[in-house]
Amino acid sequence: MFSMKKRLFTIASIATFGILLGGCAATAPDDGTISIWVDAARVPAVDALQAKYPDMKLEVNTISNTGGSSGLKQQFTLFNQSGEGWPDVIFFGALDDIAWAASDPVDYAMDVSSVMSSDYWDGYSDAAIAPCILDGATVCVRNDQAQDVLWYNKTMFDQWGYTPPTTWEEYESLSLDIADNHPGYFTGLVGDALTTARYLWPSECPTNVRVDAETVKIDLEDSSCTRVKDMLNTLVEAGVVSAGGAFDSEVADKVGPNLVMTPGATWFGNYLFRDTFKVPAGQISASLPLAWEGEQPSTGNEGGGLWVASKHVADSKLGDVETILEFMTTDSSWQVELSTGFPAHGSVQDAWLAKQAADGYFADPDTVSEVFLEAGAMVAPYSLLNYNTGDVYTRTVAAKLASGGTFAEGWEDFASELPKEAKTFGYTVATK
């Protein structure tokens, strides 16, 4: 699978994309060393990889990767201009990054459909691997699926006599009840780039519908969009949905411990509630994704561990690259023992769920397991395009909320800027 080499393992920390653009990025070595770029949460995965393959030569850069990466795209454009510098393998935290990484003018992502074995691909459900398939090419592999569910604090629900909502209308009503009767508690987060996946995607709001290679549909006046806007504007004004984001330190300190419920990815359970918000064991549970009244349950997908290999990798490194991709998606030393997210590859799902039950963190692990498995098949269709919807949301809605404005005011900016963003990438924008 790979050639045995002298161990080389260095970690160069790149704190921000601003520094990265300033020329501190490492050029992928040509001495058999594999250059890997990961976010901080994936550094343990690389440690586990190195422990299993101590003679594989690795050079690792840590990058910021919390959704929205226009700076990273600029860096890859510079690599293309210079003809060097691309990492051999990279972890992307946002689905939209796959589109620009695999398309002109960046054209970085390798089609790995023939690199990995047929048995390997059998481990993915259609829903799990769908975000990695672009124009017939498989341009990434996934370590977790990150499908959204409804997380809730079962201890608080039981204490207050609540049952988990099954529709968005019930979610809004219950949130307002909590605002009135339990001030200081929260039922959602809308201040980060993944908010669009959390709320707009499940409603099938047309923010990025691919009509053809040159045309996208964007219509934020569609009722599937305005119902979300109206709901979130109401809940933010009521003070029960936080204007902060999932990765904000202030949210971790002041909101997270009082987060009664929220739609969120499967990794919210361990990564946010357990490790970041420090909610005690035995309190957190999950229920199925919400439905709009009269419609089937549908859900979004917040990231999901997208590993991409460079098409510039030399043939001599392909064996190592295959080993890395397979390890990051199927090896239990990472996927079961260390990863906080529900695995996308079926070969390790049962073991991961069993570990969650043994760990005893969730209030009712059997229910959580069933919900994770069912929600994986409820992910709504989503078009991967060169512009990043979440990035635009962050610059408009999240920025407006941070400056004291309303959600509705931020939405006006979002509706204005999103079509402009699409056009800067050469798309023709249709509204119907």
N, C-alpha and C positions, 0 to 999 in steps of 0.2 A: 504493500500500500504506500510506503514511503521509504526513502533512503535514510539510513542512520547517519546522523551528522553530529558534529560537536555542538554541545548545547550553547545557545546564545539567547538570553532572555532579558531584555531591557524594556523598561516602561518609561516612556517620555510623556509627561502630563501636559496636555494642551487645554488650558482652562477655558478658553473661549474661542469662538471662531475668529474673533478679531485678531488674536495672537496667531491663530492658524494661518490667516491671510497675510500676516506680516512676514511670512517666510520661515516659520519654525517647523513646518511639516517635514517629516523624514521622507527621503526618496527610498522606494522599495529596493532593498539590496539585491544584487545579482549573483551573490555567492551561495545561493541555495537557501538563504534565510527567507522566511515567510513574514511579510509585513501585515499586521492585523490592527485594525482600528476598531475600538469598542468604547461604549460608554462605561461609566464607573460601575454600574450594576452588573456588567458582563465581565469585569476583571476576574472575579472568582471562577468564571467558566474557563478563562485562559489559564489560570493557575491549575485547574483540574486537568486541562488538556496537557499542560507541560508535565504534570505529575505522571500522567499515563504514558506520555511519549517524551521522556527526558532527553532524548537525543535529537529531537526535532528542533531546529534552530528558528527561534521566533524573535521578532522585534515588534513591540506592542506600543501603540499610542492610545491614550485615553482621550476621548472627545466628549463635548457636551452633546446630548442627544435626547431631548425631551419633547420632540415634536416641532416641526417647522425648521428648515435648515437651508435657508437661502444662502447663508455664508458658506456652507459646505459645498453647495453647488458651484459657487464662484471659484472655490479652491480647485475643484475638479476641472473647471474650464481652464484654469491656469496650467494644470498638469497637461492638458491636451495641447496647449500652446507650446509648452517646453518639451513635450514628448517624454516626460518622466515624472515620477513622484506618486503614481497611483498606489494605494495599498493593494496587496494581493487579495485580502479578504476584509470586509467591513460589515459592521452591524449597523443597520438603520432602525431608528425608533419610530418612524412615521411611514405609513403606507404610501403616501404620495411621493416620497423620495424615490420609490422604485421606478416610477414613470420617467423622471428626468435622468436617473442613473442608467436606464436602458435605452433611452431615445437620443436622437440627434439634438443638440450638437455634442452632448457629453459622451453618450454611447460607451459607457464603461462596463455595464453588467454582462457577464458571461451567460450564455444559454447553457444551463447545467443539465438539461434533460438527458443528454447522452453521457454525461460525466458520471452520474450516479447510477447504481444498478436498478433494474426493474423491480427487484424485491424491495428496494428502498422506497420507491414511489408508491408501492402498494400500501405502505403504512399511512399515507395521507388520505383523508376523505376529500371529496371534491371541494367542499366548503373551506376546508383548512388550507388547501394549496392554491385556491382560486386567486388570491391577491398576488401570487408570484407568477401568474401566467399572463403575458402581455403579447398580443399579436402572435399567438401560437408558440412563443418562446417561454421557457421556464427560467426566470431570471433571478430567482432567490429560493431559499429554503427557510422554513420557519421553525423556531424553537418553541414558541408558545402561540396559541391561537388568539388569545386576548378578546374573546367574545364578551359582550356586555351582559350582565345579569342585574337584578335589583338586589343590592346589598342592604341589609337592615340589622339593627341591634335588637336581637330577640329578647334580651333582658329588659330593655326599655319598652319594647312592644308589649311584652307580657305584663309588665308593671302598669302600663297605661291602658291596657285593654284594647290594643290595636291588633289588626290582622294585616298582613302585607297586601298592598293594592295590586290589582291585576291589570288595570288600565291607567293610561296617563291622566284621564279625568279624575280617577280615584286618587292618584298620586298628588295631583294639585289640591284636591279637597283635603286630603289628610295633611298635606304640608301646611295649609292654612290653619287647620285645627291645631297643629303643633305650634305654629306661630302664636296663636291666641292663648293656648293653655300651657305651653312649655317654652316661654321666651328664652332665648339664648341657645336653643338647639337648632340644628340644621338638617336639611334634607337634600342637599345637592351642592355641586361645585361647578361654576361656569367661567372661571378665569384663566383657563389654560387652552392650548391649541387643540387638545383632544376633545374639547366640549362639542365640537361639530360632530364627531363620531358618537358621542354620548347621547346627544339629543336630536340633531338634525338627520343623521343617517337612519336611525330607526323609523323616523317619520317619512323617509324617502323624499326628503326635500331636495329639489333639483339644484344642487350647488355645482355639480360637475358631471353631468350626464353626457357621455361620449356619443355623439351622433355619428361621426365618422372621424377619420384621422385629423381633419382640419376644423371640425365644428363641434362645439359643446353647447349644451342647453343649460342656462342659468336663469332661474325664475324664482326669486325670493318673494314674489307676490303670490305664488301658488299657495293654496290653502294648507298644503302639507308643511309649508314653511311658516306661514303666519300663525298657525295654531301653536307652534313651538315658541315663536316670538312672544305671543300674547301670554302664554303660560309662564315663561321665564321672567318676563317683565313684571308680572304680578307677584311672583314668588321672590324675586330679588327686592322689589319694593317692600314686601312684607318682612324682609330681613331673615327669611328662613332658608333661602338658597344663598350660599356664600359667593361673593364676587371674586373670591380668591381662587387659585388654581390648585390642582392636586399636588404640585411639586413646590408650593410656596412654604417657606419656613413658618410664616405667621399662621397659615392654615394648620400646619402640623401641631403648633402650640395651642391655638385657641379654638379652632373649628373641629379638627379631627376627633378629639375625645368626645365631642358633643354632636357628632354626625349620626343622626338617628337612622337615616336611610339615604341611599343615593344610587342611581344607575351608575355602573362602572364595570371595568374589565375584570376578568377572572383574577388578574394579578393584584387587584385592590385588596383582596383578603389578607394575603401575607405581606405584600410590599407596603401597603398603606396602613390598614387597620392594625396589623400586628407590629410591623417593624418601625413604621414612621409615627403613627398616631398613638402607639403603645396602649391600645385598648386591651384589657385583660382577656385571658382565654375564657371560652365558654359563653361569650356574649354575641358574637357575630355569626349571622347566617345569610343565606341567599335564597331568592325565589326567582321564578322564570322572568324573562324580559317582558316588559309591559306592552300592551296593545292599545291602539286608539280604538274607541268604541266602534263596534261593527267591523273591525279589521282583525287580521290574524296577528299574533305576537311577532315582533320583528326586532332585530337588534343591530347594533353597530359593532365595530371591531377596533379597539384602541391599541394600535401598534401590532405587536405579536411576534417579536423576535425575528427580524428579517435579515438573514445572512446572505451576503452577495459576494460573489467571486469576480475578480477582474478578468476581462477578456484579454488583457495584456500579459497575463501570467505565462511564463515560459513553459514549454512542454515538460521540462525537467521538474517543474514544481507541481504539476497537475496531481500527482499522487498524494502529495502533502495536502493540497487544497481539498481533495476528495475526503481525506481523513478528517480534516478540520470540520467540514460541513456535516459529515456523518456524526462526528462526536458531538457537535453543538446541538444536534437535533434528536439524537437517539441514545446517547450514552448515559447510563443511570448515575454515574458519579457526578454529573452536572445536572441532568434533566430531573432526576428524582431527588438526589440528596441536597442540591443547592438552589435550583431554580424556584422562584416564587410563583411562576405562572403555569397554568394548566398546559401540558405539552400539546403541540399540534400534531405530532407524530404518534400514531396509534400504538406503536410498540412499547411506549413507556407510560401511557395514560393510566392504566390500572395500577401500576406500581406507584406512580405519583399520588393518585387518589388514596391508596392504602397508607402511604406515608402521612398524608394529611390527617387521616383518621387516627393513626398511631400517635401523632404529635398532640392531638387533643385540643387544638386551638379553636376550631369552629364549634358552635353550639350544637349542631346536629350534622355531623359530617356525611352521613348517608344521604340526607336531603341535598346538601351542597353538591355532592358527587353527581346525583341525578340531574340537578339543575345544570351543572357544567356540561354534561354530556348532551342534554336536550338543547341547550342554548346554542351549542356549536352548529346545529343545523338550521338555526333561525336567523342567521346573518343575512341582511338584505343585500341586494346587488349594489355594487359600488364601482365607479369608473376611476381607474388610476390615470391621472393626467399630469402634465408637466408643471402646473402651478399647484401650490399647496393651500387648500382651503383653510386649514387650521392656522397657517401662518398669517393669512389675511384676517381671520377672526381675531387673532391675538393683537394685531396692529389696530384694530377698529373697536370691536365690542369690549374685549378685555381691557384695552387701553382707556376707553371711555369710562368703564366702571372704576378703574383704578384712580381716575382723576375726579371721581365724584359724580359722573353723569349717570343716566339711566340706561337700562338694557335697550329700551326702544330707541334712544338716541344713538347708541352704538350700532344698533341694527341698521339704521339709516346709512351710516358710514360703510358698514359691511356690504349692504346691497349696492352701494355706489362703487366701491372699490373692487369687489370680486370680479365683475365683468371686465374692468380695466386690467386687472391682473391677468386674466385669461388672454386678453388681446395682446399683452406684452409678450406672450409666448407664441404668438402667431395664430391663435385660434379665432375663428369667426364665432360670435356668440349669438345663439338663437334663444328666444324666450318661450316659444311654443312648439 
